[in-house]
Amino acid sequence: MHEAEFAQLWAGAMTSQRPLEMAVAGGHLADDLAFVFIAGYQAAVRACFAIDEPGWVAYAVSESRGDDDGASRVRLDAPTQTLSGVKSWVAAVNNISQIIVKVGDGDNAEYWRVPVSAAGLSLQARPKGKFLGAMSQGSAEFQQTPVDPSARLDSSAARRFGFMEPLFIDIAFLAFVKTQAPGVSQVDDLLLMASVLVEADFAAVATKMQFAALDSAVQQVLAEFELLQAGPVLSANWAQDRGLLSLYSKGIQQRAEAVGSV
């Protein structure tokens, strides 16, 4: 299945904009870990920014590290209410309808919601990469792109993304496993555990400990899934993409260890 096909299936299946339900439905539809990522990512964006959008939304934060003078960083020109600059990584760039743009750093950062049809916004896809290669990836350039004052989002919501993104990716993966290999153990219990974490205080000690336990259990599910699906059933890029499930593990475990040692 190609990304555009998955986007169509996803749009048809999203009868609810509730992030938990979106992640589960998207995971059930996915046939590739790149699409598991998209399913979890789309749910996380909505969980953090409380947006109601039928199409895919990208959350654009990254900027070129090689730009020492900062000339290409996205900036807001207040008098004209326009954005200019470049975001260097945009997920599912070929099939998004809106983009959330981070402008600035730290507590002073602002977040703006921009439709991809906005004047002065151009999206550029890169050649297919090795990691999550089934998902289009690229960049976004803003050239005096107008933004409406009402399109500014609550900046406090962005603090939750580092928690919500890996959590909803885990949820989408568990739903994917339930569809692809129903015999894998503990999936339903872990989905229930994850659904509780969605509503939890991500800064609480208990939440950090429970998330670490979920993360460890998801690694076990991955190992069991691979044993059951050994051979040609796994996608050709599985060896690279499986790293998605451990991509955030170090941070999750370190945060739990830090509070556990206090």
C-alpha atoms as one frame of an Amber mdcrd trajectory, in Angstrom:
protein
   0.000   0.000   0.000   1.232   3.475  -0.888   0.962   6.499   1.399  -1.808
   8.082  -0.682  -3.864   4.884  -0.400  -3.367   4.812   3.352  -4.375   8.473
   3.557  -7.649   7.695   1.784  -8.371   4.692   3.999  -7.492   6.707   7.088
  -9.792   9.576   6.118 -12.671   7.190   5.487 -12.222   5.456   8.821 -11.923
   8.546  11.022 -15.487   8.797  12.262 -14.171  10.420  15.446 -11.566  13.088
  16.098 -10.845  11.648  19.550  -7.095  10.937  19.515  -7.282   7.531  21.195
  -9.857   6.242  18.729  -7.906   7.738  15.824  -4.693   5.972  16.831  -6.434
   2.621  17.210  -8.328   2.928  13.920  -5.190   4.025  12.070  -3.157   1.192
  13.555  -5.751  -1.360  12.449  -5.512  -0.022   8.880  -1.710   0.129   8.700
   0.286  -2.531   6.865   3.678  -0.892   7.407   5.430   0.668  10.404   5.650
   3.963   8.518   1.860   4.071   8.556   1.826   3.047  12.218   3.950   6.142
  12.807   1.539   8.334  10.839  -1.459   6.956  12.756   0.143   7.666  16.114
   1.566  11.011  15.022  -1.782  12.310  13.767  -3.443  11.350  17.043  -0.669
  13.002  19.071  -0.946  16.277  17.146  -4.659  16.413  17.910  -4.210  15.399
  21.535  -1.785  18.278  22.079  -3.267  21.068  20.005  -6.980  20.189  20.177
  -7.553  20.779  16.472 -10.432  19.442  14.413  -9.128  18.707  10.930 -10.256
  15.874   8.603  -6.911  15.701   6.783  -3.364  15.033   7.924  -1.517  17.710
   9.847   2.270  18.052  10.102   3.987  19.504  13.155   7.036  21.345  11.819
   9.745  22.077  14.367  13.107  21.129  12.820  15.306  23.705  11.107  18.621
  23.342   9.309  21.561  22.839  11.673  23.997  24.011   9.041  22.515  27.500
   8.986  24.898  29.172  11.434  23.565  32.688  10.966  19.975  31.569  11.328
  18.981  33.176   8.033  16.619  30.361   7.068  14.864  30.040  10.443  11.146
  30.662  10.308  10.242  34.090  11.634   7.037  36.026  12.035   6.974  39.557
  10.706   4.501  41.160  13.106   3.565  44.245  11.049   2.561  42.175   8.013
   1.537  39.010   9.936   3.573  36.805   7.592   5.948  33.888   8.048   9.251
  33.479   6.213  11.884  30.757   6.496  12.345  26.998   6.127  11.357  23.992
   8.208  13.706  21.145   7.333  11.554  18.106   8.211   7.887  17.619   7.435
   6.214  14.223   7.895   3.924  12.828   5.167   4.684  15.953   3.153   2.901
  14.673   0.036  -0.451  14.195   1.742  -0.886  16.822   4.449  -3.600  19.478
   4.400  -2.296  21.681   7.211   0.978  22.373   8.988   1.613  23.546  12.549
   4.699  25.742  12.531   6.894  26.454  15.534   8.314  29.985  15.472  11.045
  30.863  17.978  12.492  28.936  20.906  11.797  28.108  24.508   9.024  29.821
  26.435   8.788  32.512  23.765   7.992  30.078  20.943   4.766  30.539  19.044
   2.764  27.932  17.149   0.807  28.768  14.023  -1.603  26.650  12.019  -1.237
  27.128   8.265  -3.134  25.405   5.407  -0.835  24.004   2.728  -2.755  26.072
   0.168  -1.580  29.314   1.822   0.153  31.843  -0.412   3.933  31.703  -0.276
   4.099  28.186   1.222   5.885  25.539  -0.835   6.441  21.903   0.153   9.332
  19.878  -1.199   9.564  16.082  -0.913  12.969  14.440  -0.541  14.067  11.172
  -2.162  12.853   8.102  -0.312  14.923   7.418   2.794  15.788   4.152   4.531
  13.921   4.815   7.790  10.131   4.901   7.460  10.683   4.928   3.718   7.010
   4.339   2.891   6.231   7.777   4.335   6.992  10.861   2.268   9.334  13.269
   4.042  10.450  16.721   3.045  10.654  20.400   3.898   8.465  23.500   3.957
   9.475  26.966   2.802   7.521  30.056   3.800   7.896  33.214   1.721   5.861
  35.962   3.337   3.089  33.497   4.026   0.147  35.273   5.663  -1.255  33.961
   8.954  -4.479  34.917  10.639  -4.278  35.925  14.331  -6.912  33.269  15.075
  -4.524  30.599  13.737  -2.141  31.014  16.667  -2.270  27.940  18.925  -1.819
  27.518  22.656   1.943  27.248  23.210   1.555  25.284  26.446   0.119  22.378
  24.451   3.464  21.789  22.734   5.059  20.676  26.006   2.939  17.536  25.928
   4.044  16.409  22.482   7.178  14.639  23.723   4.937  12.460  25.881   2.000
  12.079  23.520   3.897  11.188  20.352   5.548   7.978  21.631   2.416   7.036
  23.585   0.131   7.232  20.573   2.699   5.475  18.380   2.652   2.622  20.912
  -1.158   2.579  20.762  -1.173   2.493  16.961   1.439  -0.285  16.988  -0.578
  -2.395  19.422  -3.656  -1.989  17.197  -1.521  -2.927  14.177  -0.324  -6.092
  15.944  -3.857  -7.012  16.987  -4.903  -6.945  13.315  -1.799  -8.526  11.790
  -1.169 -11.207  14.430  -4.150 -11.733  16.766  -2.254 -14.447  18.645   0.210
 -12.046  20.261  -0.338 -11.943  24.016  -1.224  -9.017  26.331  -2.140  -6.587
  23.525  -5.620  -5.820  24.899  -4.276  -5.275  28.405  -1.616  -2.903  27.092
  -4.147  -0.948  25.039  -6.180  -0.477  28.209  -3.073   0.613  30.098  -2.214
   3.080  27.359  -5.746   4.505  27.318  -5.348   5.381  30.997  -2.029   7.109
  30.314  -3.645   9.272  27.616  -5.676  10.991  30.339  -2.892  11.061  32.940
  -0.746  13.947  34.156   2.400  13.408  32.089   4.533  15.209  34.705   3.424
  12.937  37.562   5.835  10.369  38.994   3.305   7.536  38.672   2.711   8.367
  35.005   6.422   8.239  34.204   6.748   4.865  35.918   3.693   3.433  34.159
   4.857   4.723  30.783   8.221   3.007  31.290   6.407  -0.235  32.078   4.297
   0.139  28.933   7.380   0.855  26.860   9.103  -2.317  28.108   5.991  -4.383
  27.432   5.716  -3.011  23.882   9.276  -4.232  23.230   8.144  -7.704  24.308
   5.145  -7.505  21.985   7.466  -6.525  19.145   9.691  -9.536  19.776   6.716
 -11.922  19.924   5.206 -10.413  16.786   8.460 -10.900  14.888   8.595 -14.567
  15.906   5.066 -15.142  14.637   5.578 -13.131  11.447   9.053 -14.384  10.544
   9.747 -14.601   6.828   8.229 -12.812   3.842   5.208 -11.524   5.809   7.308
  -8.689   7.272   7.862  -5.733   4.956  11.168  -5.391   3.128  12.136  -2.366
   5.210  11.168  -3.922   8.539  14.775  -4.218   9.724  15.186  -0.435   9.587
  11.673   0.573  10.609  11.451  -1.633  13.705  13.666   0.943  15.401  10.573
   3.158  15.607   9.417   1.185  18.649  12.621   1.848  20.586  13.257   5.357
  19.250  11.892   7.006  22.376  12.686   4.250  24.887  15.888   5.707  26.292
  14.214   8.942  27.316  11.123   7.178  28.681  13.216   4.832  30.811  15.576
   7.561  31.980  12.712   9.732  33.185  11.306   6.799  35.159  14.693   5.973
  36.629  15.214   9.605  37.641  12.000   9.775  39.659  12.465   6.259  40.982
  15.815   7.142  42.513  14.498  10.186  44.382
